[in-house]
Amino acid sequence: MGDKAVAEMSFEEAMAELESVVGRLESSQVALDDSIKLYERGASLKKHCEAKLKQAEEKVAQITLSPDGQPDGLKPVEG
């Protein structure tokens, strides 16, 4: 398990560690206490990845296209 704080991770780092956590949990070769810690870490990583994806979706939603299909700038996201 990584020592880096989840909040400091990039999306890619968090996804890589989440995949590792899932693999370890699926292996059934982890002690119960360690499984609980892994599950908690995995839940935190999943939440972080979802937040990063939402931020990216919001940024993409801000991009408007000109009539010729080219990016025309940014517009504020409402909500």
C-alpha positions, 0 to 999 in steps of 0.5 A, spaced: 500 500 500 502 506 498 504 511 503 502 517 499 496 521 501 490 520 496 488 527 496 495 528 493 495 523 487 494 524 480 488 520 477 493 516 474 496 514 480 490 513 484 487 508 479 494 504 479 494 504 486 486 502 486 487 496 481 493 494 485 488 494 492 483 490 488 488 485 485 490 484 492 483 483 495 481 478 490 487 474 491 484 472 498 491 471 501 491 477 505 489 477 513 483 480 515 485 486 518 489 488 512 483 486 508 479 491 512 485 497 511 486 495 503 478 496 503 478 503 506 484 505 502 480 502 496 474 506 497 478 513 498 482 512 492 475 510 488 472 517 491 478 521 489 478 518 482 470 520 481 472 527 483 478 527 478 473 525 473 468 530 475 473 535 475 475 533 468 468 533 465 466 540 468 472 542 464 470 539 458 463 541 458 466 549 458 469 548 451 464 551 446 465 549 439 465 554 433 460 553 427 466 550 423 467 545 429 473 548 432 474 550 439 471 557 440 473 558 447 470 557 454 464 558 457 462 558 465 459 552 467 452 553 471 450 550 477 
